[in-house]
Amino acid sequence: MHTGVKITAFAAALAATFGTAYGVGQGIDPVVGDGESATHDTHTEASPTPEGGGGHAEHESAAGGESRPAGGLQISEGGYTLDLETPRVEARQRADLRFAIRDESGRAVTSYQREHDKELHLIVASRDLVTYRHLHPTRAADGTWSIPVELPRAGGYRVFADFTPAKKGVENLTLGADLAASGPYEPQELPTPSTTAKTGGYEVKLAGGLRPGAAGELELNVSRNGKPVTDLQPYLGAYGHLVALRSGDLAYLHVHPNGEPGDGRTKSGPGISFTATAPSTGTYRLFLDFKHQGVVRTAAFTVHAGTAAASGDGDQSEATEEASGGHQH
């Protein structure tokens, strides 16, 4: 994930935990769950509680189309494959998700570049974009990743693994695979577009918008009890992380803020700015992770690329945002 990068690739991460850890601790990161924007308890390694600059490698996009497939849409790319060993779980039941990243020879990859404090970022999102989990699984010595996860509703999910192998010349990749949660299925509508989201007593306002085929500026301002939050804490090396998922196919986009803590220019709030390029017109779901007073939270927005930004009249409150889950590290 590289700083100040354009976003034209998308990815969501999967969760997994494996017995003996090797080099990476387990944890749950930002989660958006049914009924509210995500609130995440104080994050510590191996904490299963619900839950910034550099971005991913550039996936350049021309105004008329994409120069390479959007992130997360392929299970294999560049000689690497996401091998999801747990393709099905029971809804509302805690289960271990297990997977491996395999190279062209079929061997599990055991060496990664650490990016924003982690070797791999895993995201799980429901097909209706109501449930969202940002997870950091544990890697065993044999290259198997795993982490416990509990999905709140039955239905289809997409798992995204965001990583960079420690091999010269290999860029950041986001691979995706389908995950099913069994049980009675009740589809949910995508939350209405809004420029305001609420999570755990915080309010986040969005300014700017996604532009298809061209870089656009997004700024998110965090306040609490009507007062600007000016002491945001670094989370994974930044004051905020932004994931965007395209409604329909769940193409993935993940960028980090313009600037980073300690660079002498970037303030610790209330504003967090990003530069992003949407790969196409359409509806997107944005998930912002930020940390304050030891807790990581997720604010979620629905936006349109290629149309005017929402007026902000329809605030997305905790009653309409599924943001209760948790971030694992």
C-alpha positions in Angstrom: 0.0 0.0 0.0 1.7 3.2 -1.2 1.2 6.8 -0.2 -0.7 9.3 -2.3 -1.7 6.7 -4.7 -4.6 6.8 -7.1 -7.3 4.3 -6.5 -8.3 2.2 -9.5 -8.1 -1.2 -7.8 -10.3 -2.6 -5.2 -10.0 -5.2 -2.6 -11.5 -6.5 0.6 -9.8 -8.7 3.1 -10.6 -12.1 4.5 -10.1 -13.2 8.1 -8.2 -16.2 9.3 -6.4 -17.7 12.3 -3.9 -20.6 12.5 -2.6 -22.3 15.6 1.0 -21.4 15.9 1.7 -17.9 14.6 4.8 -17.1 12.5 5.8 -13.5 12.3 2.3 -12.0 12.3 -0.2 -11.6 15.1 -3.9 -12.2 14.8 -6.5 -9.5 15.1 -9.7 -8.0 13.9 -9.7 -4.6 12.3 -12.5 -2.3 11.1 -15.9 -3.9 11.0 -19.2 -2.6 9.8 -22.1 -4.6 11.1 -25.9 -4.7 11.0 -27.4 -1.6 12.6 -24.7 0.9 13.1 -21.3 2.2 11.9 -18.5 0.2 13.1 -17.1 0.6 16.6 -13.9 -1.2 17.5 -12.7 -1.7 21.0 -9.0 -1.0 22.0 -7.0 -3.0 19.6 -4.4 -5.4 20.8 -2.8 -8.4 19.2 -5.0 -11.5 19.4 -8.0 -9.3 20.4 -11.2 -10.6 18.8 -13.1 -7.3 19.4 -15.0 -5.4 16.7 -13.2 -2.3 15.2 -3.6 5.7 6.7 -0.1 7.7 4.0 0.5 5.1 1.4 -1.7 3.3 -0.9 -1.6 0.1 -3.0 0.3 -0.3 -6.1 -1.1 1.8 -8.9 -3.6 0.2 -11.3 -3.7 3.0 -13.9 -7.1 3.7 -15.4 -7.8 5.6 -18.6 -11.0 7.7 -18.9 -12.5 5.1 -21.2 -11.7 2.0 -19.3 -9.3 0.0 -17.0 -5.8 -0.9 -18.1 -5.9 -3.9 -15.9 -8.6 -5.7 -13.9 -9.8 -3.9 -10.8 -8.5 -5.4 -7.6 -10.3 -8.2 -5.9 -12.2 -9.5 -9.0 -9.7 -12.2 -9.7 -8.8 -15.2 -7.6 -5.4 -15.4 -9.4 -3.1 -12.7 -10.8 0.6 -12.3 -11.5 1.3 -16.0 -10.8 -0.3 -15.9 -7.3 -3.6 -17.5 -6.2 -5.8 -17.1 -3.2 -6.6 -20.6 -2.0 -9.6 -20.2 0.3 -9.7 -23.4 2.4 -12.9 -22.4 4.2 -15.4 -21.5 1.5 -18.5 -21.9 3.7 -19.4 -21.0 7.3 -22.5 -20.9 9.4 -24.0 -17.4 9.9 -23.8 -16.2 13.5 -21.4 -19.0 14.4 -17.8 -18.4 15.2 -15.5 -20.3 12.8 -11.9 -20.2 11.7 -11.3 -19.0 8.2 -8.2 -20.5 6.6 -6.4 -19.7 3.4 -3.1 -19.6 1.7 -1.5 -17.5 -1.0 0.1 -19.9 -3.5 2.7 -19.2 -6.2 2.8 -20.7 -9.7 4.3 -23.9 -8.4 1.4 -24.4 -5.9 3.6 -23.7 -2.9 2.3 -21.5 -0.1 4.0 -18.1 0.1 5.8 -17.6 3.4 7.7 -14.4 2.8 5.9 -11.0 2.4 6.7 -7.3 2.6 5.3 -5.6 5.6 3.0 -2.8 4.7 1.4 -0.6 7.3 2.6 -2.9 10.1 1.2 -6.0 8.5 2.2 -8.7 6.0 -1.4 -9.1 4.8 -4.6 -7.2 5.1 -7.8 -9.2 4.9 -11.3 -7.8 4.2 -14.6 -9.6 4.2 -17.7 -7.9 2.8 -21.2 -9.1 2.1 -22.5 -8.9 -1.4 -25.1 -6.3 -0.4 -22.3 -4.2 1.1 -24.0 -4.0 4.5 -21.5 -6.1 6.4 -17.8 -5.3 6.4 -14.8 -6.7 8.2 -11.2 -5.6 8.1 -9.1 -8.4 9.5 -5.5 -9.2 10.2 -5.0 -13.0 10.3 -2.1 -15.0 11.7 0.4 -16.8 9.4 1.8 -20.2 10.4 5.3 -21.2 9.4 3.9 -23.3 6.5 2.3 -20.3 4.9 -1.3 -21.0 6.1 -3.3 -18.0 7.3 -6.2 -18.2 9.6 -8.4 -16.1 11.9 -11.7 -16.6 13.8 -14.7 -14.7 12.3 -18.4 -14.6 13.0 -20.7 -13.3 10.2 -24.0 -11.8 11.4 -26.2 -12.8 8.4 -26.6 -15.6 5.9 -25.7 -14.9 2.3 -22.9 -14.3 -0.1 -19.6 -12.6 0.9 -16.4 -11.7 -0.8 -13.0 -12.2 0.8 -10.1 -9.9 -0.3 -6.4 -10.6 0.5 -4.2 -7.5 0.1 -0.5 -8.2 0.1 2.9 -7.9 -1.6 5.1 -11.0 -1.8 8.8 -10.4 -0.8 10.0 -11.1 -4.3 11.9 -8.6 -6.4 9.7 -6.9 -9.0 6.4 -8.1 -7.7 3.9 -5.3 -6.9 1.0 -5.2 -4.4 -1.9 -7.6 -5.3 -5.5 -7.9 -4.1 -7.0 -11.3 -4.8 -10.7 -12.2 -4.1 -12.7 -15.3 -3.5 -16.3 -16.0 -2.7 -17.4 -17.1 0.8 -20.9 -18.4 1.7 -22.6 -18.0 5.1 -25.4 -20.6 5.4 -28.7 -19.9 7.1 -32.0 -18.1 6.3 -31.2 -15.4 3.8 -32.8 -11.9 4.1 -31.3 -9.5 1.5 -30.8 -5.9 2.5 -30.9 -2.8 0.4 -27.8 -0.7 -0.1 -28.0 2.3 2.4 -29.0 5.5 0.7 -26.3 8.0 -0.4 -25.2 10.5 2.2 -22.3 12.7 3.1 -22.6 12.1 6.8 -22.1 8.9 8.8 -22.2 8.3 12.6 -20.4 5.7 14.6 -20.1 5.3 18.4 -20.8 8.9 19.2 -18.6 10.2 16.3 -19.8 12.0 13.2 -17.9 11.9 10.0 -18.6 14.3 7.1 -17.5 13.6 3.5 -16.5 16.3 1.1 -15.6 15.8 -2.5 -16.4 12.7 -4.6 -15.2 9.8 -6.7 -14.6 10.6 -10.4 -14.6 7.8 -13.0 -11.3 7.7 -14.9 -9.8 10.8 -13.1 -8.3 11.6 -9.8 -10.6 13.3 -7.3 -10.1 14.6 -3.8 -12.0 13.1 -0.9 -11.8 14.7 2.6 -13.4 13.2 5.7 -13.8 15.3 8.8 -14.2 13.7 12.2 -16.1 15.3 15.1 -17.4 14.2 18.5 -20.3 15.8 20.4 -20.2 18.6 17.9 -16.5 19.4 18.3 -13.7 18.6 15.8 -11.4 15.7 16.7 -7.9 17.1 16.5 -6.0 14.3 18.2 -6.6 11.2 15.9 -4.1 8.4 16.6 -2.0 6.6 14.0 -3.6 3.3 13.0 -1.4 1.0 10.9 0.9 3.9 10.1 -1.8 6.5 9.1 -4.6 8.6 10.5 -7.1 6.8 8.4 -7.6 4.1 5.9 -10.2 4.1 3.1 -11.7 1.1 1.3 -14.2 1.5 -1.5 -16.2 -1.4 -3.0 -18.2 -1.1 -6.2 -21.8 -2.2 -5.9 -22.6 -5.1 -8.2 -19.2 -6.9 -8.6 -17.4 -5.6 -5.4 -14.4 -4.4 -7.3 -12.0 -3.2 -4.6 -10.2 0.1 -4.0 -8.0 0.8 -1.0 -6.0 4.0 -0.4 -4.4 5.9 2.4 -4.4 9.5 3.2 -2.3 12.2 1.6 0.5 12.6 4.1 1.4 10.6 7.2 2.0 11.0 10.9 5.3 12.7 11.7 5.9 14.1 8.3 5.8 17.7 9.6 2.8 18.6 7.4 -0.1 16.3 8.2 -2.4 17.2 11.1 -4.0 14.6 13.4 -7.5 15.7 12.4 -10.2 16.6 12.1 -9.7 16.2 8.3 -8.3 13.2 6.5 -7.7 13.6 2.8 -7.4 11.1 0.0 -6.8 11.1 -3.7 -8.9 8.5 -5.5 -9.8 7.4 -9.1 -12.9 5.4 -9.6 -12.5 2.8 -12.4 -16.1 3.4 -13.7 -19.3 5.2 -13.1 -21.6 3.5 -10.6 -22.4 3.2 -6.9 -19.7 2.6 -4.3 -19.6 2.0 -0.6 -16.8 3.7 1.2 -15.5 2.5 4.6 -13.2 4.8 6.6 -11.2 3.4 9.5 -9.8 5.8 12.1 -8.5 5.5 15.6 -9.2 7.8 18.6 -8.7 7.2 22.3 -7.4 3.7 21.7 -10.4 2.5 19.7 -10.6 1.9 16.0 -14.0 2.8 14.4 -15.4 2.5 10.9 -17.7 5.1 9.2 -19.5 4.0 6.1 -20.9 6.0 3.1 -22.8 5.2 -0.1 -21.7 7.4 -3.0 -22.1 7.7 -6.7 -19.2 8.1 -9.1 -20.1 10.2 -12.2 -23.0 12.0 -10.6 -23.4 14.9 -8.2 -22.4 14.3 -4.6 -25.2 13.7 -2.1 -26.6 16.8 -0.5 -26.1 15.4 3.0 -29.8 15.6 3.9 -30.0 11.8 4.6 -27.5 11.2 7.4 -26.5 7.6 7.8 -27.1 7.1 11.5 -26.1 4.2 13.7 -29.6 2.8 13.2 -29.0 2.3 9.5 -25.3 1.4 9.4 -24.0 -2.1 9.9 -20.8 -1.1 11.5 -20.7 -3.1 14.7 -18.1 -5.8 14.1 -14.5 -5.7 15.0 -11.0 -5.1 13.8 -8.5 -7.9 14.4 -4.8 -7.4 14.2 
